[in-house]
Amino acid sequence: MKTARRLLLVALALGLAAGLALLAYARIDPLGFADHKREVRIALGLPKLWVTGFNIDPAGYARAPCPADALVIITGGQSNAANALSDPLPVDPAAQAFMFHGGACYRLRDPVLGASKAPADGRGGGSLWTALGSALSLRTGKPVVFINGAVGGTQLGDWLDDRSTYLERLLANVAGARKQNLAPAYVLWVQGETDAMALLPPAEFTRQISQLIARIDATGLVPKTAPWIVYRSTHCLDRRGNGPEIDKAVTALAANSDRIILGPAASDLDDDHRRDGCHFNALGRETLTADVLAILAP
């Protein structure tokens, strides 16, 4: 009897998985389908899959001496902070814009080193950071160095899970940068689409942000005076879930924090600003660059 019941439960679970997969395949693009596959695995009690594709090969990138008196910025989160944007953008030749990775500085260019790779569909390869690096360097007259580590498709809690190695990878680069006298001045965090779709409670999302900040502070690698600029970024296709509630919670968290600055309202950008309903295009990048530039160098 128990065996028959167990077989019935397995059959129902597999049927549910197949149904969700077919629904996902029929309604969303391959990027969204990956999210549904993850949900099915979790529903079936299977181990979580971790992202392993990172843009870490410096071949073809122009190595440069690490600049003195630089404005150093850490970037993290998920795909919109990585290499999933359309239209890779060259850095203005007049700008002093760099990125640090693997113990060395390189001239900033897309796709950025340290973050997850561009989507396999070939439609990405751009980032938010080339435009910001150009604009920020030209406005301040200072060199800008990015330490990038965003990972596409992640949830905020993944950064707190040691099995993922996401935070470990990012902090290894921060540690290397500190050896070159590059002290982070800001952390820019762009996260929320996957958690909104998974209906993570807003209070848990903000708790995890606070926990992530505390964990990084405990390493001593990032000055405790360095502000975190947290974007509101929960919109992806039509799968916003409880995105508006998470955005409100982030707004409230920033209002009551001396450390967190409320970042751009990326969730408010419509499909005119996105290449696929989720990841930003050139217009989206331009809008978000102007918004965060107003915070960093008003």
BADREN-537835 format. One line per 2 residues: number of its first residue (from 1); their letters; for each residue x, y, z of C-alpha. Coordinates in Angstrom, 2 decimals. Each point is the difference from the previous one (the first is absolute). Layout:
NUM> A> X,Y,Z ~ ...
END
This chain:
1> MK> 0.00,0.00,0.00 ~ 2.79,2.39,0.95
3> TA> 1.87,-0.84,-3.19 ~ -3.07,0.68,-2.13
5> RR> -0.56,3.31,1.77 ~ 3.62,0.98,-0.51
7> LL> -0.20,-0.82,-3.70 ~ -3.18,2.05,-0.28
9> LV> 1.66,3.02,1.62 ~ 3.00,-0.29,-2.30
11> AL> -2.29,-0.22,-3.02 ~ -1.92,3.08,1.12
13> AL> 3.22,1.93,0.59 ~ 1.36,-0.94,-3.42
15> GL> -3.30,0.93,-1.58 ~ 0.09,3.37,1.72
17> AA> 3.58,0.55,-1.14 ~ -0.89,-0.88,-3.58
19> GL> -3.03,2.25,0.08 ~ 1.97,2.94,1.35
21> AL> 2.73,-0.57,-2.54 ~ -2.48,-0.08,-2.89
23> LA> -1.72,3.10,1.33 ~ 3.32,1.77,0.33
25> YA> 1.09,-1.05,-3.48 ~ -3.26,1.23,-1.49
27> RI> -0.11,3.36,1.75 ~ 3.54,1.26,0.61
29> DP> 3.35,0.22,-1.71 ~ 2.95,-2.30,0.80
31> LG> 1.32,2.38,2.67 ~ -3.26,-0.22,1.88
33> FA> -0.19,-3.74,-0.59 ~ 3.22,-0.40,2.00
35> DH> -1.71,1.63,2.98 ~ -2.90,-2.44,-0.23
37> KR> 2.36,-2.96,-0.19 ~ 1.56,1.16,3.24
39> EV> -3.41,0.25,1.66 ~ -0.89,-3.51,-1.14
41> RI> 3.25,-1.37,1.46 ~ -0.70,1.64,3.33
43> AL> -3.60,-1.27,0.01 ~ 1.27,-3.54,-0.54
45> GL> 2.58,0.32,2.76 ~ 2.93,-0.24,-2.43
47> PK> 3.31,1.77,0.64 ~ 0.18,3.59,-1.14
49> LW> 2.04,0.73,-3.10 ~ 2.74,2.61,0.29
51> VT> 1.21,2.28,-2.78 ~ 3.47,-0.98,-1.18
53> GF> 0.51,2.12,-3.12 ~ 2.04,3.08,0.86
55> NI> 1.83,2.47,-2.22 ~ 3.44,-0.47,1.55
57> DP> 2.39,-0.40,-2.95 ~ 1.94,3.27,-0.43
59> AG> 1.25,-0.92,-3.48 ~ -0.79,2.86,-2.34
61> YA> -0.37,2.56,2.78 ~ 2.48,2.87,0.29
63> RA> 1.92,-0.29,3.25 ~ 0.95,3.30,1.64
65> PC> 1.70,1.23,3.16 ~ -2.49,0.40,2.83
67> PA> -0.61,3.74,0.37 ~ 0.66,2.00,3.15
69> DA> -2.73,1.97,1.74 ~ -2.70,-1.95,-1.81
71> LV> -3.70,-0.18,0.74 ~ -0.52,-3.72,0.55
73> II> -3.46,-1.53,-0.45 ~ -1.15,-3.56,0.73
75> TG> -2.91,-1.26,-2.10 ~ -2.13,-3.04,0.77
77> GQ> -3.42,-1.54,-0.33 ~ -1.41,-1.89,-2.96
79> SN> -0.04,0.17,-3.79 ~ -0.82,3.69,-0.44
81> AA> 3.17,0.73,1.99 ~ 2.00,-2.53,-2.05
83> NA> 0.40,-0.40,-3.78 ~ -3.59,-0.49,-1.15
85> LS> -0.72,3.41,-1.53 ~ -0.21,0.52,-3.73
87> DP> 2.38,2.22,-1.93 ~ 3.43,-0.20,1.67
89> LP> 1.17,3.58,0.43 ~ 3.60,1.18,-0.45
91> VD> 1.43,2.23,2.72 ~ 0.63,3.63,-0.91
93> PA> 3.72,0.20,-0.92 ~ 0.32,3.16,2.10
95> AQ> -1.18,-1.81,3.13 ~ 2.24,-1.74,2.52
97> AF> -2.15,-3.08,0.50 ~ 1.32,-3.37,1.15
99> MF> -1.01,-3.30,1.55 ~ 1.90,-2.16,2.45
101> HG> 0.06,-3.76,-0.39 ~ 2.34,-2.82,0.90
103> GA> 2.68,2.18,1.55 ~ 0.25,2.59,-2.76
105> CY> -1.69,3.06,-1.47 ~ -1.37,0.06,-3.53
107> RL> -1.53,2.69,-2.15 ~ -3.74,-0.16,0.50
109> RD> -1.96,-1.53,-2.85 ~ -2.94,-2.30,-0.63
111> PV> -0.48,-2.78,0.85 ~ 1.40,0.86,3.42
113> LG> 2.37,-2.38,1.76 ~ -1.09,-1.70,3.21
115> AS> -3.75,-0.17,-0.67 ~ -1.89,-2.91,-1.53
117> KA> 0.28,-0.49,-3.74 ~ -2.36,1.41,-2.59
119> PA> -3.08,-2.18,-0.69 ~ 0.61,-2.89,-2.37
121> DG> -2.63,1.36,-2.39 ~ 2.52,2.58,-1.18
123> RG> -2.26,2.93,0.73 ~ 1.98,1.44,2.91
125> GG> 3.56,1.00,0.69 ~ -0.62,3.53,1.19
127> SL> 0.02,1.35,3.54 ~ -1.12,3.02,1.98
129> WT> 3.53,0.85,1.02 ~ 1.80,1.20,-3.14
131> AL> -2.37,2.94,-0.34 ~ 0.21,0.78,3.70
133> GS> 3.79,-0.28,0.04 ~ 0.32,2.46,-2.87
135> AL> -2.45,2.52,1.41 ~ 1.26,-0.19,3.58
137> SL> 3.66,0.38,-0.94 ~ -0.68,2.95,-2.28
139> RT> -2.22,1.72,2.55 ~ 2.33,-0.44,2.98
141> GK> 3.32,0.17,-1.81 ~ 1.09,-3.12,1.89
143> PV> 0.76,-3.54,-1.13 ~ -2.77,-2.50,0.68
145> VF> 0.62,-3.68,0.73 ~ -2.77,-2.60,0.03
147> IN> 0.16,-3.33,1.83 ~ -2.77,-2.04,-1.62
149> GA> -1.62,-3.18,1.26 ~ -3.68,-0.16,-0.93
151> VG> -1.43,-3.43,-0.84 ~ -3.01,-0.42,-2.30
153> GT> -3.16,-1.66,1.31 ~ 0.99,0.10,3.65
155> QL> -2.06,0.62,3.07 ~ 1.30,2.22,2.77
157> GD> 0.23,-2.99,2.31 ~ 2.39,-1.71,-2.43
159> WL> 2.64,2.55,0.98 ~ -0.32,-1.12,3.61
161> DD> 0.29,-3.69,-0.89 ~ 3.64,-1.10,0.11
163> RS> -0.71,-2.79,-2.50 ~ -0.49,2.55,-2.77
165> TY> 3.50,1.55,0.37 ~ -1.44,3.23,-1.46
167> LE> 0.95,2.16,2.96 ~ 3.32,-1.81,0.37
169> RL> 0.87,0.84,-3.62 ~ -0.91,3.64,0.40
171> LA> 1.87,0.42,3.27 ~ 3.11,-1.63,-1.46
173> NV> 0.14,2.78,-2.57 ~ -0.67,2.64,2.65
175> AG> 2.87,-1.41,2.06 ~ 2.27,0.17,-3.05
177> AR> -1.03,3.58,-0.63 ~ 0.81,0.99,3.57
179> KQ> 3.55,-1.28,-0.55 ~ 0.21,2.55,-2.82
181> NL> -1.19,2.78,2.34 ~ -3.45,0.01,-1.59
183> AP> -2.50,0.56,2.81 ~ -3.68,-0.35,-0.99
185> AY> -1.96,3.24,0.32 ~ -3.43,-1.33,-1.04
187> VL> -1.86,-3.25,-0.48 ~ -2.67,-0.06,-2.75
189> WV> -2.43,-2.89,0.34 ~ -2.58,-0.90,-2.68
191> QG> -2.17,-2.92,1.14 ~ -3.62,-1.05,0.36
193> ET> -1.54,-1.47,-3.15 ~ 0.41,-3.63,1.01
195> DA> -0.99,0.57,3.62 ~ -3.11,1.88,-1.08
197> MA> -1.03,-2.86,-2.28 ~ 0.65,-2.49,2.82
199> LL> -2.23,2.11,2.31 ~ 2.72,0.50,2.60
201> PP> -1.56,1.97,2.88 ~ 1.13,3.65,-0.17
203> AE> 1.13,-0.08,3.62 ~ 2.24,-2.98,-0.80
205> FT> 1.47,1.80,-3.01 ~ 1.00,3.01,2.08
207> RQ> 1.26,-2.25,2.79 ~ 2.26,-1.73,-2.50
209> IS> 1.34,3.33,-1.28 ~ 0.90,0.99,3.55
211> QL> 1.57,-3.41,0.59 ~ 2.05,0.27,-3.19
213> IA> 1.30,3.43,0.99 ~ 0.90,-1.30,3.46
215> RI> 1.81,-3.01,-1.43 ~ 2.09,2.14,-2.34
217> DA> 0.69,2.51,2.77 ~ 1.31,-2.83,2.17
219> TG> 2.77,-0.69,-2.52 ~ 1.45,3.48,0.42
221> LV> 0.48,0.23,-3.77 ~ -2.59,2.72,-0.56
223> PK> 0.08,3.14,2.15 ~ -3.06,0.23,2.23
225> TA> -0.40,3.54,-1.25 ~ -0.58,-1.22,-3.57
227> PW> -3.68,0.48,-0.92 ~ -2.06,-2.69,-1.68
229> IV> -2.13,1.27,-2.87 ~ -2.79,-2.57,-0.30
231> YR> -2.02,0.10,-3.21 ~ -3.70,-0.85,-0.07
233> ST> 0.13,-2.66,-2.71 ~ -2.83,-2.53,0.09
235> HC> -1.56,0.25,-3.47 ~ 0.54,-2.81,-2.52
237> LD> -2.50,-0.73,-2.77 ~ -3.46,-0.30,1.54
239> RR> 1.28,-1.98,3.00 ~ 0.26,2.74,2.63
241> GN> -1.43,-2.15,2.80 ~ 0.27,2.10,3.14
243> GP> 2.49,2.38,-1.59 ~ -1.87,3.18,0.99
245> EI> -0.01,-1.12,3.62 ~ 3.74,-0.76,-0.08
247> DK> 0.68,3.40,-1.56 ~ -1.98,1.70,2.77
249> AV> 1.91,-1.95,2.62 ~ 3.33,1.05,-1.51
251> TA> -1.19,3.62,-0.02 ~ -0.91,-0.22,3.68
253> LA> 3.29,-1.71,0.85 ~ 2.01,2.77,-1.65
255> AN> -2.05,2.69,1.74 ~ 0.96,-1.45,3.38
257> SD> 3.64,-0.83,-0.73 ~ 3.15,2.09,0.22
259> RI> 1.76,-2.46,-2.30 ~ -2.48,-0.72,-2.79
261> IL> -0.84,2.54,-2.68 ~ -3.14,-0.56,-2.05
263> GP> 1.13,-0.71,-3.53 ~ -1.70,0.45,-3.36
265> AA> -3.55,-1.28,-0.48 ~ 0.94,-2.53,-2.67
267> SD> -3.32,-1.80,0.52 ~ -1.83,2.99,-1.46
269> LD> 1.69,-0.27,-3.40 ~ -2.38,-1.41,-2.61
271> DD> 0.71,-2.18,-3.02 ~ 1.28,2.99,-1.99
273> HR> 2.99,-0.15,2.34 ~ 0.53,-3.78,-0.25
275> RD> 1.25,-2.26,-2.77 ~ -2.15,-2.98,0.97
277> GC> -2.46,1.25,2.61 ~ 2.55,-0.68,2.73
279> HF> 3.56,1.09,-0.82 ~ 0.75,3.61,-0.84
281> NA> 0.80,1.40,-3.41 ~ 1.95,3.14,-0.87
283> LG> -2.86,2.28,1.11 ~ -0.33,-1.82,3.31
285> RE> 3.74,0.26,0.59 ~ -0.04,3.71,-0.82
287> TL> -2.87,0.63,2.41 ~ 1.51,-1.96,2.89
289> TA> 3.42,1.55,-0.56 ~ -1.47,3.49,0.33
291> DV> -1.92,-1.03,3.12 ~ 2.96,-1.48,1.87
293> LA> 2.37,2.71,-1.21 ~ -2.26,2.52,1.73
295> IL> 0.67,-1.89,3.24 ~ 3.73,-0.58,-0.42
297> AP> 0.95,3.39,-1.43 ~ -2.92,2.44,0.17
END
